[in-house]
Every structure is written in structure tokens, then in C-alpha cells.
Amino acid sequence: MLDPSRIKAITLDLDDTLWPIWPTIARAETVLTTWLAPRAPGTVALLAQPDMKRQIRADTEAAHPQLAHDLSALRREAIRQALRRAGDDPALAEPAFEVFFEERQRVELFADALPALEALSARYPLVALSNGNADLRRVGLERYFKAGLSAREFGVGKPDPRIFHAAAALAGVPAEATLHVGDDAHLDGVGGLEAGMQFAWVNRDGHDWAHPPHQPHLTVNDLSALVQHLG
């Protein structure tokens, strides 16, 4: 059971906890395709082939294992690889990525996210902890957070306990005084629990917990329920 009296700070996942990520990515890819169409039509035709995006992404990850925790660099290199394969100018990769990345920051928050951030940030220092590449400033949520930490910045991502310990340190408290909140049972849940944190699982879609012997301290279907539980 969750012990609210122990909580001195909260680390908070971003993608699929504060906003749904895949509609955001799909929209950003559409904007990227529109931008590429007059500049790299061969690349647009190549990426329209079935499974080609997935194959290029897999090839890029295999060729650049050092970028495993840097989603921005992987995306940029995947764009560059597609341009090369299509015979288009690979120098377009940089501006093309910026077009994608700018749109990727235009997230649509879950209805419960903003009220929860208002309530939680008034009571606890919040630290964003993400394996993704959302930018708190560009997203417009920077004011709610004491700090943010990404896998790209830290060099390893969730579920590695080290990134959870580093996030707790940014909040100014030990891991055992930190509540981690996130949607991913493995990355957020197992990672946070093994780091010694309490864990609140935001289970919006009613999934079964599949990581025994670990168990979340609290399961909620949205962030408003978390706020209510904390009192």
C-alpha cells in the first residue's frame, strides 16, 4: 500500500502519462512527409513502402548502438538513412528532423494532466523522468517541474535504477522518499521499485500487472485519482 507520509518528492513520466504519445508521433510524421514531398520525393516514395520505416529504424539502431537512449539522434539518423537510400540529399536530415521535432512537442494533454500538475507541484517538487525526447519548455509545462531528466542526457534509461536515483537527487531527496508515477509497468514500475521508490501505476487502459513479485503501491486509472488518493 502507498504510504503518503513518506513522499517528499515525485518523479513523473511524460509520454502516455501526461499525454498520448502515438497520435503525437503520427502527426509529426505527417508534417515531416509534407515537408519532404517537394524536397525529397524519392524519400517520401521509399517510406511509403510497407514496413520500410520499421526496417530503416531497425537498421539505424543496429548501426548506432551508442544512440540507444537518444531518440532524437536515432530519428535524425533514420531520416538521413532514408534520404541516402532514396538518392536524395542527406544534408536535408538536419532541417527535416527539426520539422519533425517541433511538431512532436505539440502534445495534447490528457484532460486530467494539467489539474494534477497544478495540485502536485503545489505540494511536492516534481522531476520529469523520461526515456523520450519531449522538451518541457517547448511543451509548455516547465513551470510545474523543479527539473527534468531524460535517458539521452543521462546515458541510460528506465528501468535502470541509476536514472531513478539521479532523478531523486535532482529533487533533493533520497529514492525511498520519492514516489515515481508512470504508465509503463516495466520501465516505470519495475525500474522505480528496484530503485527503492514507491510506485503509482497510471493504468489508463486496464492492463493486468505482469511483473511479479513486484507490485505497484497504488494503481489508478488517471492522475486525478492519484491526487485524490494523496489527499
N, C-alpha and C positions, 0 to 999 in steps of 0.2 A: 504493500500500500504506500501511496505517496505520503511523505512527511513534509508538509509545507513549512514547518518550523525550521527545517534545515536549509531552506533555499535562500541563498544570499545573492544569486545572480542566475540569469537564464541565457543559455546558448540556443540559437534558433536557426533551424534550416530555412532555406528560402524557396527553391523550386518545389512545387507541389505541396508546400506547406502554407506559403502566403499567396501563391498564385499557381494556376495550372501551367505546366511548362510546355506541353506538346502543342497546344494551339499557338503559343508564342513562337516556338521554333518553326512551325508550319508557315505562319505568316511571314516570318523573317526570310524563310527560303523563297517564298513567293516574291517578295520585294527584291531579293537578290536576283532571281531569274529575270524579272522585269528589267533590272539594271543591266544585266549581262546581254540581254537579247540583241541590242544594236551594236554592242562592242565585241561580243564573243559568241556569235550564233552557233558555231560548231560545238562549243561547250554546252550550250543550252540543249542542243540536239543530243549530245552524248549523255547528259544527265537525265534526259527523258527516257532513256532505255531502261527496261525493267531491271531492278536490283543494282543498277550502275552506281548510284550514290552509296549504297551499302558497301559495294566492292571497293570503291575508291577509299572510303573511310577505313575499311579493314586494312587495305594495303598501306595507307598512310600510318596507321597505328603500328603496323609491323615494321615499317621502315624507320619510325621515330619513337622507339620505346621510351626514350628520355622525356617525351612530352605526354606521358600517360595521364598526368594530373593537370595538364594545361589545355583545357578545352578550346580556348581561343587560338592557341598555336596550332592545335590539331585541325581546327576548322580552316584556318588560313592555309595550312599546307595541303589540305584536301582540295581546296579551291585551286591552288597552284597546280596540283597534280592533274586535276580535271582539265585545266587550261592547256597544259602540256600535251596530254593525250589527244586533245581535240585539235591541236595545231594552232591554238590561239596564243596570244602574248601572255606569258606567265607573270609579267610585271603587273598585270591587272589584278593579281591576287590581293595586293595590299588595299587598294581602294574598294575592291569588291567585298573584302572582309569587313571594312568599316561600314559599308552599307548594311550588311547583314547584322553587324554588332549593334548598330544604332537602333535597328528595328527590334532586335532581341531584348532591348531594355524597355520596350513599350509593353509592359506586362499589364494584365487585367487582374486585379486582386480578387481573391475570394471575398464575399460580402462580409465575412466575419473578421477579416485580417486587420483592417485599419482600426476598428474599435478595440480589438485585442491589443494591438501595438500601443495604442493610447493608454490603455489600462495597465499593461505590463510594464511599459517603460516608466510610468509614474511611480512604480514600486520597486523595480529591480534594474540594475544595469543589464542591458541586453547586448549580446555579441552575436553577430551573424556568422554562421559556420556552414560553409557550402563547398561542395565539390564542383559546382557550376561556375559560370562567369558573369553572373549578374553584378552590376555596379550599383551600390546603394545610392550613390549621388544621382546617377542618371535615372534610376528607377523612381527617385523622389522620396526615399524612406530614410535617408541618412540621419535625420534629426532624432529618430527613435533609438538609435544604436550608439552605444559607447564605442564600439569598434566592430570591424568585420575581418574575417579570416577565411581565405579560400585555399583549396588544395594547390592551386597554381602558385600562390605566394609562399606557402609553407613547404612545398616539395613532396608531401604525401597527403593523401586524402582520407576521408572517412571510409572504412571503420577503424583505421589505425588509431589507437588510443592517444598517440602523441599529439595529434592535431586537436583532440578534445582537451588535453591538458594545456596546450598552448592557448586555446580559446578561453579557458577558465582563468589563466594567468592574465589575459588581456582584461578580463572583467575584474581582476584584483582579488579573486577568491580561490580556494583550493577546489579540486574536482568534486570532492564529496559535499561541498556546499553549493553545487551547481545543478540546476535542472536543465537537461537537454530536451528540446522539443523538436520533433520531426516526423515525417511521414514514412520514411523508408525503414522497414523493420530491421533489415540487416545493417545498412550503412549508418543510420541514426541510432537504432535500438541496440544492436549488439555492440557497436562501437562505443556508444555512450556508457552502457552498462559496464563494459570491460574497462573503461577509463575510470570507473568508480563514481559516476554521476547517477542521479536519479533520472529516469526517462519517462516522458509523457509522449505516448504514441498518438499522433493525429491520423486516425484511420477513417478517412472520409468515405471510403468505398466498402467498408465492412469486410475487409480481408481477415482470414484466420491468421493467428500468430503461429509461425512455423519455425521458431528458433529456441526450443527447449535446450538446456534447462533455464535459459534466460527468460525473464518475463518483464514486461513494462510495469512501472509502478502505477501508471494510470493510462487508460485508453479513452480517448474522446473522439467524437465524430466531427468536431470543428473547434476552432480556437475560442469561441465564446464559451463553450463548455469548460475549457481549461480555466478561463478567467473566473467563471463561477465556482469551480472547484477550489481554486486558490483563495477565494473569499474576498 
